[in-house]
Amino acid sequence: MKIRLLIGFFLVISVGGYAQAPVANPFIKENYTKVEYQIPMRDGVKLFTAVYIPKDISAEKKYPILMQRTPYSCRPYGADQFPTRRFGPSEFVMKDKYIFVYQDVRGRWMSEGVFQEMTPQLVNKKSKTDVDESTDTYDTVDWLIKNIPNNNGKVGQWGISYPGFYASVGALSGHPALVASSPQAPMADLWRDDSYHNGVFLIPHNFNFYPYFTNRTDGKPTKTAATTEFKYGTEDGYEFFLNLGPMKNSQKPELYGGKDPYWNGNLAHPNYDEFWQSRNILPHLKGIKHAVMIVGGWYDAEDLHGIFKTYAAIEKQNPGIYNILVAGPWTHGGWNDTGEQLGSVNFGEKTGPYFQENIERKFFAYFLKGEGDAKFPEAQVFETGTNQWRSFDAWPPKAAVEKDLYLLPGGKLAFEAPAKNTGFSEFVSDPAKPVPFTETISLDMNRDYMVEDQRFAARRPDVLVFQTDVLDKDVTLAGNLLANLKVSTTGTDADWIVKLIDVYPGDAKDNANTAKNEKMSSFQQMIRHDAFRGKFREDKTKPKPFKPGEITAVNYELIDVLHTFKKGHRIMVQVQSTMFPLYDRNPQKFVPNIHNASETDFQKAIHRVYGSSFLKVRVVE
């Protein structure tokens, strides 16, 4: 969710991005009539809603409603203003014709009320003033069904990223007319999805996001975005954020200056406290009766956690409902692109249009119009490495067998347990010279970094490298990964970053039209990575310092994969403590709130990873 590019992305793929273009999409103007409403909620607050109605609608030809609720604006405003490209989840769905509905959520843009970031869900509602996003969804659906002539009585909803959260929470509304929901790349637990990864703060996701997210300047509905431009003085994010120093310096007058409530909230709550716990929708995903389709991409750098945890939570807490998972080789929302290539990695087909036409289109057509059938597999997922769609009757696949990949001293990686769990590998971590997360020069997060060649990192002395022998057969990993590290540090705090990598053989052929004209010989393709702030190793609500030199367990989850390491390749694991500026720097001296750290708190430390460490994986034979 939280990078500047994605604000623009959502304004492009949804209705909102077409306000300033001069020519409307002819198909939309020819086939749809637009009406705007202020729909009253149960507490009296009115939400701005744009409704696009097929012109051939009639008592004999009724249409279902397909809705998106968004904090990113449902522009263009004005009953005579239409999008220039498309609306709806895809052009296929748009041309199939539905009553399309877009709504500014409470407190955003042209809607009344007060906005809360990822509105906490109220379990007990005792009066009409007890409202949340599920009640706003219910009231909206109820009003639409009763006031839009010739609808067929069925409503569906979808959304990507932040709107994906609104699709998830909207599924809790319980309105009988709501029969299909598709949360796509949904935010699920804000601390874990977009703000902190296991306690490690994501800088570009947040720093570059909030100046473009606040649109209210006087508390009144507005059609105009309010933005704050920072003067970076460079296009090099590594340089800028390193020179910025401790994150408290972001509150300088020329930057945030303590004025942005959302940014302030992030810095004030580094622990998983009530502020964040109340913004975790996963425990509330209960009582869902209708069909759900979760959609996401293997290379989603923002909400990867939300994709698989939302699916799992709905599956566990709503036994027997129609709940399916779709995952492809996509970045955040990348199924709206061709999905054929990312960086230098080619996937062999246009996976985005395939999903739009053969999965998404059919899902809504069946549940909203009764057309076709719903014979989708439980999990329809794209296997990278072999570049093929696969279907499973459960996710993770029932046939997947748990195995351990041991990180052995000397740089070996093996499925066989060592005879003795002795020895260690060590490196010096210097916060003043952090490992970069990418070779791309940018203030933002380049969308292809999650498949980027990792040789630039492997060659650094502060990155440990473990790899298998050349594989004599294909090895397919399916499901989540669990890092089980035994570590020590000479400091009192440390971050631990684990990366799973596919090492190509020396004779690997180059891909046509590679983004950077890279050579694929010995290419080190990142498959999955994640970080963990060590002080949360026992309790993410109560940080605890390390005792210098003491061997300590650090265990955490790296989110799901479906990837085949092909015969002739190697499996590699890299371990490091910095990945900058994707993740903020740890001073390596325990500070209760790391965002209050001073320059003098940052210090070098020696980190050790012991031979009893391993990565637990699931292997599909």
Secondary structure, DSSP 4 states (H G I P E B T S, - for coil): --SHHHHHHHHHHSGGGGTT-SS--HHHHHHEEEEEEEEEPTTS-EEEEEEEEETT--SSS-EEEEEEEESS--PSPSTT---SS--SS-HHHHHH--EEEEEEPTTSTTS-S---TT-PPPS---STT---HHHHHHHHHHHHHHHSTTEEEEEEEEEESHHHHHHHHHTTS--TTEEEEEEES---BHIIIIIEETTEEBHHHHHTTGGGT---SSSS--SS--------S-S-HHHHHHHH-SGGGGGSTTTTTT--HHHHHHHH--S--HHHHTTB-GGG--S--SEEEEEEETT-TTTHHHHHHHHHHHHHHSTTS-EEEEEES-STTGGGS--SEETTEE-SS-HHHHHIIIIIHHHHIIIII--S-----SEEEEEBTTTEEEEESSSS-TT-EEEEEEEETTTEEESSPPSS---EEEEEE-TTSPPBS-SS--SS--TTGGG-B-HHHHTSTTSEEEEPPPPSS-EEEEEEEEEEEEEEESSS--EEEEEEEEEPPTTPPPPTT-TT----TT-EEEEEEEEEEGGGSS-TTS--PPPTT--EEEEEEEEEEEEEE-TT-EEEEEEES--BTTBPPP-SS--SSGGG--GGG---EEEEEETT-EEEEEEE-
